[in-house]
Amino acid sequence: MPKFPVGKGPEIFRGKAIHSMEYAAMDDDKAEAFVKGKKVVVVGFGKTGLDIARECAPINGWFLVT
């Protein structure tokens, strides 16, 4: 996880925050179970961020338009 100013990082978020490397280490079934039924926010617009957004969107019935 990147560095954040005190009081402005993942500690104020009530959900689960993970790095893209953690997501990439999951197999397809585990990744689907991890995001199923949840609102997912992908921070970042690099190749990895776009790949993760593209994979997560259809799991909950959303579609990514680029």
PDB file of N, CA, C and O in Angstrom:
ATOM      1  N   MET A   1       0.849  -1.171   0.000  1.00  0.00           N
ATOM      2  CA  MET A   1       0.000   0.000   0.000  1.00  0.00           C
ATOM      3  C   MET A   1       0.899   1.240   0.000  1.00  0.00           C
ATOM      4  O   MET A   1       1.961   1.241   0.622  1.00  0.00           O
ATOM      5  N   PRO A   2       0.475   2.277  -0.689  1.00  0.00           N
ATOM      6  CA  PRO A   2       1.266   3.511  -0.679  1.00  0.00           C
ATOM      7  C   PRO A   2       1.170   4.211   0.674  1.00  0.00           C
ATOM      8  O   PRO A   2       0.355   3.838   1.518  1.00  0.00           O
ATOM      9  N   LYS A   3       1.993   5.209   0.869  1.00  0.00           N
ATOM     10  CA  LYS A   3       1.972   6.016   2.098  1.00  0.00           C
ATOM     11  C   LYS A   3       0.872   7.065   1.993  1.00  0.00           C
ATOM     12  O   LYS A   3       0.676   7.666   0.937  1.00  0.00           O
ATOM     13  N   PHE A   4       0.157   7.280   3.094  1.00  0.00           N
ATOM     14  CA  PHE A   4      -0.908   8.276   3.158  1.00  0.00           C
ATOM     15  C   PHE A   4      -0.662   9.194   4.349  1.00  0.00           C
ATOM     16  O   PHE A   4      -0.034   8.779   5.322  1.00  0.00           O
ATOM     17  N   PRO A   5      -1.151  10.446   4.290  1.00  0.00           N
ATOM     18  CA  PRO A   5      -1.081  11.307   5.475  1.00  0.00           C
ATOM     19  C   PRO A   5      -1.900  10.677   6.607  1.00  0.00           C
ATOM     20  O   PRO A   5      -2.875   9.969   6.355  1.00  0.00           O
ATOM     21  N   VAL A   6      -1.500  10.937   7.839  1.00  0.00           N
ATOM     22  CA  VAL A   6      -2.204  10.400   9.003  1.00  0.00           C
ATOM     23  C   VAL A   6      -3.676  10.819   8.948  1.00  0.00           C
ATOM     24  O   VAL A   6      -3.988  11.987   8.712  1.00  0.00           O
ATOM     25  N   GLY A   7      -4.565   9.869   9.164  1.00  0.00           N
ATOM     26  CA  GLY A   7      -5.992  10.143   9.184  1.00  0.00           C
ATOM     27  C   GLY A   7      -6.636  10.261   7.811  1.00  0.00           C
ATOM     28  O   GLY A   7      -7.811  10.615   7.709  1.00  0.00           O
ATOM     29  N   LYS A   8      -5.879   9.969   6.746  1.00  0.00           N
ATOM     30  CA  LYS A   8      -6.426  10.096   5.392  1.00  0.00           C
ATOM     31  C   LYS A   8      -6.137   8.869   4.535  1.00  0.00           C
ATOM     32  O   LYS A   8      -6.155   8.940   3.306  1.00  0.00           O
ATOM     33  N   GLY A   9      -5.874   7.762   5.183  1.00  0.00           N
ATOM     34  CA  GLY A   9      -5.548   6.551   4.444  1.00  0.00           C
ATOM     35  C   GLY A   9      -6.571   5.466   4.674  1.00  0.00           C
ATOM     36  O   GLY A   9      -7.703   5.750   5.066  1.00  0.00           O
ATOM     37  N   PRO A  10      -6.190   4.235   4.435  1.00  0.00           N
ATOM     38  CA  PRO A  10      -7.119   3.109   4.549  1.00  0.00           C
ATOM     39  C   PRO A  10      -7.722   2.941   5.943  1.00  0.00           C
ATOM     40  O   PRO A  10      -8.768   2.307   6.089  1.00  0.00           O
ATOM     41  N   GLU A  11      -7.081   3.497   6.962  1.00  0.00           N
ATOM     42  CA  GLU A  11      -7.605   3.325   8.326  1.00  0.00           C
ATOM     43  C   GLU A  11      -8.972   3.986   8.529  1.00  0.00           C
ATOM     44  O   GLU A  11      -9.702   3.625   9.452  1.00  0.00           O
ATOM     45  N   ILE A  12      -9.323   4.953   7.671  1.00  0.00           N
ATOM     46  CA  ILE A  12     -10.642   5.586   7.815  1.00  0.00           C
ATOM     47  C   ILE A  12     -11.690   4.909   6.931  1.00  0.00           C
ATOM     48  O   ILE A  12     -12.877   5.228   7.007  1.00  0.00           O
ATOM     49  N   PHE A  13     -11.247   3.981   6.103  1.00  0.00           N
ATOM     50  CA  PHE A  13     -12.145   3.238   5.231  1.00  0.00           C
ATOM     51  C   PHE A  13     -12.619   2.007   5.980  1.00  0.00           C
ATOM     52  O   PHE A  13     -11.803   1.271   6.534  1.00  0.00           O
ATOM     53  N   ARG A  14     -13.923   1.771   6.006  1.00  0.00           N
ATOM     54  CA  ARG A  14     -14.460   0.645   6.775  1.00  0.00           C
ATOM     55  C   ARG A  14     -14.425  -0.681   6.022  1.00  0.00           C
ATOM     56  O   ARG A  14     -14.739  -1.726   6.591  1.00  0.00           O
ATOM     57  N   GLY A  15     -14.048  -0.644   4.758  1.00  0.00           N
ATOM     58  CA  GLY A  15     -13.975  -1.866   3.972  1.00  0.00           C
ATOM     59  C   GLY A  15     -12.583  -2.452   3.982  1.00  0.00           C
ATOM     60  O   GLY A  15     -11.766  -2.138   4.848  1.00  0.00           O
ATOM     61  N   LYS A  16     -12.329  -3.289   3.030  1.00  0.00           N
ATOM     62  CA  LYS A  16     -11.018  -3.929   2.903  1.00  0.00           C
ATOM     63  C   LYS A  16     -10.263  -3.260   1.763  1.00  0.00           C
ATOM     64  O   LYS A  16     -10.782  -3.161   0.650  1.00  0.00           O
ATOM     65  N   ALA A  17      -9.071  -2.811   2.023  1.00  0.00           N
ATOM     66  CA  ALA A  17      -8.211  -2.206   1.005  1.00  0.00           C
ATOM     67  C   ALA A  17      -7.055  -3.162   0.742  1.00  0.00           C
ATOM     68  O   ALA A  17      -6.376  -3.609   1.666  1.00  0.00           O
ATOM     69  N   ILE A  18      -6.843  -3.468  -0.541  1.00  0.00           N
ATOM     70  CA  ILE A  18      -5.733  -4.356  -0.894  1.00  0.00           C
ATOM     71  C   ILE A  18      -4.937  -3.742  -2.046  1.00  0.00           C
ATOM     72  O   ILE A  18      -5.437  -2.890  -2.780  1.00  0.00           O
ATOM     73  N   HIS A  19      -3.726  -4.179  -2.184  1.00  0.00           N
ATOM     74  CA  HIS A  19      -2.862  -3.772  -3.291  1.00  0.00           C
ATOM     75  C   HIS A  19      -3.160  -4.682  -4.480  1.00  0.00           C
ATOM     76  O   HIS A  19      -3.606  -5.816  -4.306  1.00  0.00           O
ATOM     77  N   SER A  20      -2.915  -4.186  -5.665  1.00  0.00           N
ATOM     78  CA  SER A  20      -3.169  -4.971  -6.870  1.00  0.00           C
ATOM     79  C   SER A  20      -2.419  -6.298  -6.868  1.00  0.00           C
ATOM     80  O   SER A  20      -2.888  -7.273  -7.455  1.00  0.00           O
ATOM     81  N   MET A  21      -1.264  -6.347  -6.219  1.00  0.00           N
ATOM     82  CA  MET A  21      -0.502  -7.594  -6.159  1.00  0.00           C
ATOM     83  C   MET A  21      -1.263  -8.668  -5.385  1.00  0.00           C
ATOM     84  O   MET A  21      -1.183  -9.849  -5.722  1.00  0.00           O
ATOM     85  N   GLU A  22      -2.002  -8.264  -4.347  1.00  0.00           N
ATOM     86  CA  GLU A  22      -2.808  -9.225  -3.579  1.00  0.00           C
ATOM     87  C   GLU A  22      -3.947  -9.761  -4.436  1.00  0.00           C
ATOM     88  O   GLU A  22      -4.246 -10.955  -4.417  1.00  0.00           O
ATOM     89  N   TYR A  23      -4.578  -8.861  -5.190  1.00  0.00           N
ATOM     90  CA  TYR A  23      -5.666  -9.292  -6.068  1.00  0.00           C
ATOM     91  C   TYR A  23      -5.133 -10.232  -7.139  1.00  0.00           C
ATOM     92  O   TYR A  23      -5.744 -11.264  -7.415  1.00  0.00           O
ATOM     93  N   ALA A  24      -4.016  -9.892  -7.736  1.00  0.00           N
ATOM     94  CA  ALA A  24      -3.443 -10.698  -8.811  1.00  0.00           C
ATOM     95  C   ALA A  24      -3.042 -12.088  -8.341  1.00  0.00           C
ATOM     96  O   ALA A  24      -3.008 -13.023  -9.141  1.00  0.00           O
ATOM     97  N   ALA A  25      -2.738 -12.238  -7.056  1.00  0.00           N
ATOM     98  CA  ALA A  25      -2.337 -13.541  -6.517  1.00  0.00           C
ATOM     99  C   ALA A  25      -3.529 -14.475  -6.316  1.00  0.00           C
ATOM    100  O   ALA A  25      -3.339 -15.674  -6.111  1.00  0.00           O
ATOM    101  N   MET A  26      -4.764 -13.945  -6.372  1.00  0.00           N
ATOM    102  CA  MET A  26      -5.956 -14.772  -6.179  1.00  0.00           C
ATOM    103  C   MET A  26      -6.284 -15.527  -7.464  1.00  0.00           C
ATOM    104  O   MET A  26      -6.108 -15.005  -8.565  1.00  0.00           O
ATOM    105  N   ASP A  27      -6.766 -16.773  -7.311  1.00  0.00           N
ATOM    106  CA  ASP A  27      -7.263 -17.467  -8.497  1.00  0.00           C
ATOM    107  C   ASP A  27      -8.630 -16.876  -8.859  1.00  0.00           C
ATOM    108  O   ASP A  27      -9.183 -16.092  -8.088  1.00  0.00           O
ATOM    109  N   ASP A  28      -9.170 -17.235  -9.998  1.00  0.00           N
ATOM    110  CA  ASP A  28     -10.414 -16.622 -10.487  1.00  0.00           C
ATOM    111  C   ASP A  28     -11.576 -16.782  -9.512  1.00  0.00           C
ATOM    112  O   ASP A  28     -12.324 -15.831  -9.286  1.00  0.00           O
ATOM    113  N   ASP A  29     -11.738 -17.967  -8.934  1.00  0.00           N
ATOM    114  CA  ASP A  29     -12.842 -18.204  -8.012  1.00  0.00           C
ATOM    115  C   ASP A  29     -12.709 -17.365  -6.740  1.00  0.00           C
ATOM    116  O   ASP A  29     -13.692 -16.805  -6.257  1.00  0.00           O
ATOM    117  N   LYS A  30     -11.511 -17.281  -6.209  1.00  0.00           N
ATOM    118  CA  LYS A  30     -11.287 -16.497  -4.992  1.00  0.00           C
ATOM    119  C   LYS A  30     -11.496 -15.009  -5.263  1.00  0.00           C
ATOM    120  O   LYS A  30     -12.081 -14.302  -4.443  1.00  0.00           O
ATOM    121  N   ALA A  31     -11.018 -14.535  -6.412  1.00  0.00           N
ATOM    122  CA  ALA A  31     -11.202 -13.120  -6.763  1.00  0.00           C
ATOM    123  C   ALA A  31     -12.684 -12.793  -6.923  1.00  0.00           C
ATOM    124  O   ALA A  31     -13.145 -11.747  -6.465  1.00  0.00           O
ATOM    125  N   GLU A  32     -13.430 -13.685  -7.572  1.00  0.00           N
ATOM    126  CA  GLU A  32     -14.862 -13.449  -7.745  1.00  0.00           C
ATOM    127  C   GLU A  32     -15.571 -13.426  -6.395  1.00  0.00           C
ATOM    128  O   GLU A  32     -16.415 -12.560  -6.161  1.00  0.00           O
ATOM    129  N   ALA A  33     -15.248 -14.352  -5.513  1.00  0.00           N
ATOM    130  CA  ALA A  33     -15.854 -14.378  -4.181  1.00  0.00           C
ATOM    131  C   ALA A  33     -15.505 -13.123  -3.391  1.00  0.00           C
ATOM    132  O   ALA A  33     -16.322 -12.629  -2.614  1.00  0.00           O
ATOM    133  N   PHE A  34     -14.294 -12.606  -3.588  1.00  0.00           N
ATOM    134  CA  PHE A  34     -13.842 -11.419  -2.865  1.00  0.00           C
ATOM    135  C   PHE A  34     -14.660 -10.179  -3.236  1.00  0.00           C
ATOM    136  O   PHE A  34     -14.943  -9.350  -2.371  1.00  0.00           O
ATOM    137  N   VAL A  35     -15.043 -10.041  -4.504  1.00  0.00           N
ATOM    138  CA  VAL A  35     -15.749  -8.825  -4.945  1.00  0.00           C
ATOM    139  C   VAL A  35     -17.256  -9.000  -5.072  1.00  0.00           C
ATOM    140  O   VAL A  35     -17.978  -8.008  -5.163  1.00  0.00           O
ATOM    141  N   LYS A  36     -17.748 -10.233  -5.082  1.00  0.00           N
ATOM    142  CA  LYS A  36     -19.172 -10.493  -5.293  1.00  0.00           C
ATOM    143  C   LYS A  36     -20.028  -9.773  -4.246  1.00  0.00           C
ATOM    144  O   LYS A  36     -19.810  -9.911  -3.042  1.00  0.00           O
ATOM    145  N   GLY A  37     -21.002  -9.006  -4.731  1.00  0.00           N
ATOM    146  CA  GLY A  37     -21.933  -8.309  -3.853  1.00  0.00           C
ATOM    147  C   GLY A  37     -21.381  -7.068  -3.176  1.00  0.00           C
ATOM    148  O   GLY A  37     -22.028  -6.508  -2.291  1.00  0.00           O
ATOM    149  N   LYS A  38     -20.199  -6.631  -3.576  1.00  0.00           N
ATOM    150  CA  LYS A  38     -19.564  -5.463  -2.949  1.00  0.00           C
ATOM    151  C   LYS A  38     -19.423  -4.332  -3.955  1.00  0.00           C
ATOM    152  O   LYS A  38     -19.357  -4.564  -5.163  1.00  0.00           O
ATOM    153  N   LYS A  39     -19.379  -3.119  -3.452  1.00  0.00           N
ATOM    154  CA  LYS A  39     -19.004  -1.975  -4.280  1.00  0.00           C
ATOM    155  C   LYS A  39     -17.482  -1.960  -4.316  1.00  0.00           C
ATOM    156  O   LYS A  39     -16.829  -2.012  -3.274  1.00  0.00           O
ATOM    157  N   VAL A  40     -16.925  -1.888  -5.510  1.00  0.00           N
ATOM    158  CA  VAL A  40     -15.477  -1.962  -5.677  1.00  0.00           C
ATOM    159  C   VAL A  40     -14.978  -0.667  -6.306  1.00  0.00           C
ATOM    160  O   VAL A  40     -15.526  -0.196  -7.303  1.00  0.00           O
ATOM    161  N   VAL A  41     -13.949  -0.107  -5.721  1.00  0.00           N
ATOM    162  CA  VAL A  41     -13.297   1.073  -6.280  1.00  0.00           C
ATOM    163  C   VAL A  41     -11.864   0.699  -6.597  1.00  0.00           C
ATOM    164  O   VAL A  41     -11.134   0.208  -5.736  1.00  0.00           O
ATOM    165  N   VAL A  42     -11.469   0.932  -7.826  1.00  0.00           N
ATOM    166  CA  VAL A  42     -10.086   0.692  -8.237  1.00  0.00           C
ATOM    167  C   VAL A  42      -9.431   2.057  -8.370  1.00  0.00           C
ATOM    168  O   VAL A  42      -9.856   2.886  -9.175  1.00  0.00           O
ATOM    169  N   VAL A  43      -8.394   2.283  -7.576  1.00  0.00           N
ATOM    170  CA  VAL A  43      -7.676   3.559  -7.610  1.00  0.00           C
ATOM    171  C   VAL A  43      -6.451   3.372  -8.478  1.00  0.00           C
ATOM    172  O   VAL A  43      -5.602   2.525  -8.198  1.00  0.00           O
ATOM    173  N   GLY A  44      -6.364   4.151  -9.513  1.00  0.00           N
ATOM    174  CA  GLY A  44      -5.251   4.042 -10.434  1.00  0.00           C
ATOM    175  C   GLY A  44      -5.771   3.755 -11.827  1.00  0.00           C
ATOM    176  O   GLY A  44      -6.844   3.176 -11.999  1.00  0.00           O
ATOM    177  N   PHE A  45      -5.007   4.163 -12.809  1.00  0.00           N
ATOM    178  CA  PHE A  45      -5.463   4.035 -14.178  1.00  0.00           C
ATOM    179  C   PHE A  45      -4.426   3.367 -15.062  1.00  0.00           C
ATOM    180  O   PHE A  45      -4.526   3.383 -16.288  1.00  0.00           O
ATOM    181  N   GLY A  46      -3.433   2.782 -14.419  1.00  0.00           N
ATOM    182  CA  GLY A  46      -2.415   2.073 -15.186  1.00  0.00           C
ATOM    183  C   GLY A  46      -2.959   0.755 -15.697  1.00  0.00           C
ATOM    184  O   GLY A  46      -4.127   0.434 -15.475  1.00  0.00           O
ATOM    185  N   LYS A  47      -2.134   0.001 -16.370  1.00  0.00           N
ATOM    186  CA  LYS A  47      -2.559  -1.267 -16.950  1.00  0.00           C
ATOM    187  C   LYS A  47      -3.166  -2.185 -15.892  1.00  0.00           C
ATOM    188  O   LYS A  47      -4.215  -2.783 -16.132  1.00  0.00           O
ATOM    189  N   THR A  48      -2.542  -2.306 -14.751  1.00  0.00           N
ATOM    190  CA  THR A  48      -3.058  -3.183 -13.711  1.00  0.00           C
ATOM    191  C   THR A  48      -4.421  -2.715 -13.219  1.00  0.00           C
ATOM    192  O   THR A  48      -5.330  -3.529 -13.057  1.00  0.00           O
ATOM    193  N   GLY A  49      -4.577  -1.412 -12.977  1.00  0.00           N
ATOM    194  CA  GLY A  49      -5.856  -0.880 -12.518  1.00  0.00           C
ATOM    195  C   GLY A  49      -6.967  -1.128 -13.515  1.00  0.00           C
ATOM    196  O   GLY A  49      -8.071  -1.519 -13.136  1.00  0.00           O
ATOM    197  N   LEU A  50      -6.686  -0.904 -14.780  1.00  0.00           N
ATOM    198  CA  LEU A  50      -7.694  -1.145 -15.813  1.00  0.00           C
ATOM    199  C   LEU A  50      -8.023  -2.631 -15.929  1.00  0.00           C
ATOM    200  O   LEU A  50      -9.185  -2.994 -16.115  1.00  0.00           O
ATOM    201  N   ASP A  51      -7.022  -3.484 -15.822  1.00  0.00           N
ATOM    202  CA  ASP A  51      -7.266  -4.929 -15.882  1.00  0.00           C
ATOM    203  C   ASP A  51      -8.164  -5.375 -14.730  1.00  0.00           C
ATOM    204  O   ASP A  51      -9.100  -6.148 -14.935  1.00  0.00           O
ATOM    205  N   ILE A  52      -7.886  -4.897 -13.536  1.00  0.00           N
ATOM    206  CA  ILE A  52      -8.688  -5.275 -12.374  1.00  0.00           C
ATOM    207  C   ILE A  52     -10.105  -4.738 -12.500  1.00  0.00           C
ATOM    208  O   ILE A  52     -11.061  -5.458 -12.210  1.00  0.00           O
ATOM    209  N   ALA A  53     -10.261  -3.494 -12.925  1.00  0.00           N
ATOM    210  CA  ALA A  53     -11.603  -2.922 -13.108  1.00  0.00           C
ATOM    211  C   ALA A  53     -12.393  -3.717 -14.137  1.00  0.00           C
ATOM    212  O   ALA A  53     -13.584  -3.967 -13.954  1.00  0.00           O
ATOM    213  N   ARG A  54     -11.734  -4.113 -15.213  1.00  0.00           N
ATOM    214  CA  ARG A  54     -12.389  -4.888 -16.267  1.00  0.00           C
ATOM    215  C   ARG A  54     -12.826  -6.258 -15.752  1.00  0.00           C
ATOM    216  O   ARG A  54     -13.878  -6.756 -16.151  1.00  0.00           O
ATOM    217  N   GLU A  55     -12.042  -6.869 -14.880  1.00  0.00           N
ATOM    218  CA  GLU A  55     -12.397  -8.171 -14.324  1.00  0.00           C
ATOM    219  C   GLU A  55     -13.516  -8.064 -13.284  1.00  0.00           C
ATOM    220  O   GLU A  55     -14.392  -8.926 -13.225  1.00  0.00           O
ATOM    221  N   CYS A  56     -13.487  -7.014 -12.471  1.00  0.00           N
ATOM    222  CA  CYS A  56     -14.454  -6.876 -11.374  1.00  0.00           C
ATOM    223  C   CYS A  56     -15.829  -6.420 -11.842  1.00  0.00           C
ATOM    224  O   CYS A  56     -16.835  -6.830 -11.263  1.00  0.00           O
ATOM    225  N   ALA A  57     -15.899  -5.598 -12.856  1.00  0.00           N
ATOM    226  CA  ALA A  57     -17.164  -4.988 -13.272  1.00  0.00           C
ATOM    227  C   ALA A  57     -18.269  -5.994 -13.567  1.00  0.00           C
ATOM    228  O   ALA A  57     -19.356  -5.853 -13.007  1.00  0.00           O
ATOM    229  N   PRO A  58     -18.059  -6.998 -14.409  1.00  0.00           N
ATOM    230  CA  PRO A  58     -19.174  -7.896 -14.735  1.00  0.00           C
ATOM    231  C   PRO A  58     -19.589  -8.827 -13.598  1.00  0.00           C
ATOM    232  O   PRO A  58     -20.683  -9.389 -13.644  1.00  0.00           O
ATOM    233  N   ILE A  59     -18.756  -9.003 -12.591  1.00  0.00           N
ATOM    234  CA  ILE A  59     -19.095  -9.897 -11.478  1.00  0.00           C
ATOM    235  C   ILE A  59     -20.357  -9.417 -10.771  1.00  0.00           C
ATOM    236  O   ILE A  59     -21.171 -10.231 -10.333  1.00  0.00           O
ATOM    237  N   ASN A  60     -20.525  -8.109 -10.657  1.00  0.00           N
ATOM    238  CA  ASN A  60     -21.696  -7.553  -9.982  1.00  0.00           C
ATOM    239  C   ASN A  60     -22.657  -6.879 -10.949  1.00  0.00           C
ATOM    240  O   ASN A  60     -23.488  -6.069 -10.539  1.00  0.00           O
ATOM    241  N   GLY A  61     -22.548  -7.210 -12.232  1.00  0.00           N
ATOM    242  CA  GLY A  61     -23.494  -6.697 -13.208  1.00  0.00           C
ATOM    243  C   GLY A  61     -23.197  -5.312 -13.748  1.00  0.00           C
ATOM    244  O   GLY A  61     -24.063  -4.687 -14.361  1.00  0.00           O
ATOM    245  N   TRP A  62     -21.991  -4.827 -13.530  1.00  0.00           N
ATOM    246  CA  TRP A  62     -21.583  -3.523 -14.074  1.00  0.00           C
ATOM    247  C   TRP A  62     -20.703  -3.772 -15.277  1.00  0.00           C
ATOM    248  O   TRP A  62     -20.070  -4.820 -15.400  1.00  0.00           O
ATOM    249  N   PHE A  63     -20.675  -2.808 -16.148  1.00  0.00           N
ATOM    250  CA  PHE A  63     -19.847  -2.937 -17.326  1.00  0.00           C
ATOM    251  C   PHE A  63     -18.955  -1.728 -17.443  1.00  0.00           C
ATOM    252  O   PHE A  63     -19.393  -0.604 -17.200  1.00  0.00           O
ATOM    253  N   LEU A  64     -17.727  -1.943 -17.806  1.00  0.00           N
ATOM    254  CA  LEU A  64     -16.730  -0.886 -17.941  1.00  0.00           C
ATOM    255  C   LEU A  64     -16.704  -0.420 -19.387  1.00  0.00           C
ATOM    256  O   LEU A  64     -16.533  -1.221 -20.306  1.00  0.00           O
ATOM    257  N   VAL A  65     -16.872   0.859 -19.577  1.00  0.00           N
ATOM    258  CA  VAL A  65     -16.809   1.434 -20.919  1.00  0.00           C
ATOM    259  C   VAL A  65     -15.567   2.299 -20.986  1.00  0.00           C
ATOM    260  O   VAL A  65     -15.390   3.201 -20.167  1.00  0.00           O
ATOM    261  N   THR A  66     -14.700   2.027 -21.964  1.00  0.00           N
ATOM    262  CA  THR A  66     -13.478   2.826 -22.100  1.00  0.00           C
ATOM    263  C   THR A  66     -13.481   3.556 -23.410  1.00  0.00           C
ATOM    264  O   THR A  66     -12.537   4.285 -23.713  1.00  0.00           O
TER     265      THR A  66
END
